[in-house]
Amino acid sequence: MIRRILCLGVAFVTLMALSGCDPLGKPSLPQEFGIRVTDGTLRIWTGSPCRGTTAIDVTFNMDHRDKTELKLEAGPLPKVVGYAHVPPNPGAEVEYFTVGGPYPGFDVVTPLPAGFDWRTADTVSFFLTGAPVFGGSTSALAEAIRESARHPADSYWFPGAGWLDPQTIGAQDGKKFLALCSRDPAKGQHLPRVFGVRVTDGALRIWPGRYCGPVDDVILTFQPGQADLVLAADSRNAVSFDSMSATGPYPGFAVVRPLPSGFDWRAAKTVQLRVYRTNGDPWTTTTDLGPAAAESGHHAPDTYWFQGFGWLDPADVVGKDGKDLLTACAPEPQRR
């Protein structure tokens, strides 16, 4: 079973801060996050969504004796009776974070001390782990404390770029700095890993694009609201994965985390599929559900919506897989 080996665990946040540890190599640009003060609270913006985050470490005065930490971890998954393993934790999507909470999807492992006033600190460090691309950095607090009231509520202070909002960050991210979970352009071009969605007889169908063969675990994540479906295959049997209905049934799989009671996929905007196997990258592109909901009736039953590529049937997928895109279970192409 695939298990991501992360160079950063919650216990090694300080080491990462000093070494720039990154599973894909040290970033070519400084990683930064935004901060601001709103209604007396310290707010953090990662600059881009950090999907699958399983741990957060917020440290004030990292390099001082009086450093103070807040540590969070994603809530654990239950172990299924009769199954040899617990699937990977789906984590949570993190983009905007308020010191003091709430912290949806996370348990507080190390709380801030009672009465702690973050305004007395000089710096704040913010680190994430668990997402496909992750990291962290440190920011001085003085500018945000002094200037936040002079800037709109959606503008945040990025130390190397100034005050940015969602409309202006794109001009700097990947050029002057890297938002915490943005892909490093120096890593080169890569084929997007995508999957198909469509609606058939009112049910949302998920297609990995090509046959996956035996798999260990399957995770679907709907946003907004972080609704996860976590499925585990019985390790005693080779459970194949070809396609599925998002709301079941799920033959061959145990439901480790079901979708919330009363869940209606029509209320979601996006879905992401992760397929865990012995080898391979489980992370796919987040897919908009709008086209599937609006247009499925105009396309043949074996045709699915692929984010960035439109409606594709099996022959289309075969022609593009490995050339223009990677399907959910396709092997990574060999680098020359």
Buried (B, 14 or more C-beta within 10 A) or exposed (E): BBEBEBBBBBEBBBEBBEEBBBBEEEBEBBBBBBBBBBEEEBBBBBBBBBBBBBBBBBBBBBEEEEBBBBBBBBEEBEEBEEBEBBBBBBBBBBBEBEBEBEBEBBEEBBEBEEEBEBEEBBBBBBBBBBBBBBBBBBBBBEBBBEBBEEBEEEBBBBBEBBBBBEEEBBEBBBEBBBBBBBBBEEEEEEBEBBBBBBBBEEEBBBBBBBEBEBBBBBBBBBBEEBBBBBBBBBBEEEBEBEBBBBBBEBEBBBBBBBBEEEBEBEEBEBBBBBBBBEEBBBBBBBBBBEBBBEBBEEBEEBBBBBBEBEBBBBEBBEEBBBEEBBBBBBEEEEEE
